[in-house]
């Protein structure tokens, strides 16, 4: 026979085990933790940082998102949502539906790696993404990547360290 203290200890251990399993399920389905590799998001993100991503497809301009591309996870900033037109001039200045973007997160504006024709109409249910390091980032300016369909979006980056 177990003593009262032994029974309480078993209840506490079982409670902690159940709480741990529930927490693991929540983290598996609601949050991802990934390591960021690359320099396409400098200076905002640095190579090797750990990112916490809340899984959602509800993203908007300015959000940093993770998405699938060629069986890899890429991280870039949403510049505009579907149904809008984006333009990029030779100096690297971006306009969305005719309005110039204020982009304090970009240290050096650049056309960078680009083989699409501007102005570009972003299809509905897609987002147009660009890296903050416009000189080297591979993003929606390349036909191979293009605008990102909502079903390839993993979620928003909410924390980096």
URFEN-V139396 format. One record per pair of residues at least 12 apart in sequence whose ideal C-beta (glycine too) atoms are under 6 Angstrom apart, sorted by sequence separation. I is the first residue (numbers start at 1). GAP is how many residues later the second one is. D is the distance in whole Angstrom. If there is no record, write none. Layout:
i & gap & d
I & GAP & D
I & GAP & D
This chain:
i & gap & d
84 & 12 & 6
85 & 12 & 6
128 & 12 & 5
36 & 13 & 5
53 & 13 & 5
64 & 13 & 5
65 & 13 & 6
84 & 13 & 5
35 & 15 & 6
36 & 15 & 5
63 & 15 & 5
80 & 16 & 4
34 & 17 & 5
61 & 17 & 5
92 & 17 & 3
92 & 18 & 4
33 & 19 & 6
59 & 19 & 5
61 & 19 & 5
92 & 19 & 6
128 & 19 & 5
129 & 19 & 6
32 & 21 & 4
126 & 21 & 4
127 & 21 & 5
112 & 22 & 5
126 & 22 & 6
31 & 23 & 6
112 & 23 & 5
126 & 23 & 5
110 & 24 & 4
123 & 24 & 6
30 & 25 & 6
110 & 25 & 4
113 & 25 & 6
116 & 25 & 6
122 & 25 & 5
125 & 25 & 5
106 & 26 & 6
105 & 27 & 5
114 & 27 & 4
115 & 27 & 6
116 & 27 & 6
106 & 28 & 6
115 & 28 & 5
113 & 29 & 6
88 & 30 & 5
87 & 31 & 5
87 & 32 & 4
41 & 34 & 6
85 & 34 & 5
86 & 34 & 5
85 & 36 & 5
84 & 38 & 6
36 & 39 & 6
82 & 40 & 5
82 & 41 & 5
83 & 41 & 5
80 & 42 & 6
82 & 42 & 4
86 & 42 & 5
92 & 42 & 6
82 & 43 & 5
82 & 44 & 5
81 & 46 & 6
80 & 48 & 5
78 & 49 & 5
79 & 49 & 5
78 & 51 & 6
79 & 51 & 5
76 & 53 & 4
76 & 55 & 5
44 & 61 & 5
76 & 63 & 5
43 & 64 & 6
69 & 76 & 6
67 & 81 & 5
68 & 84 & 5
67 & 85 & 5
67 & 86 & 5
67 & 87 & 6
44 & 88 & 5
65 & 88 & 6
66 & 88 & 4
41 & 90 & 5
40 & 91 & 4
41 & 91 & 5
42 & 91 & 4
65 & 91 & 6
40 & 93 & 5
57 & 93 & 5
63 & 93 & 5
64 & 93 & 4
39 & 94 & 6
40 & 96 & 6
57 & 96 & 5
39 & 97 & 6
40 & 97 & 3
59 & 97 & 6
56 & 99 & 5
55 & 100 & 4
53 & 101 & 6
54 & 101 & 5
53 & 102 & 4
54 & 102 & 5
53 & 104 & 6
54 & 104 & 5
51 & 106 & 5
52 & 106 & 5
52 & 107 & 4
51 & 109 & 5
49 & 111 & 5
50 & 111 & 6
45 & 115 & 6
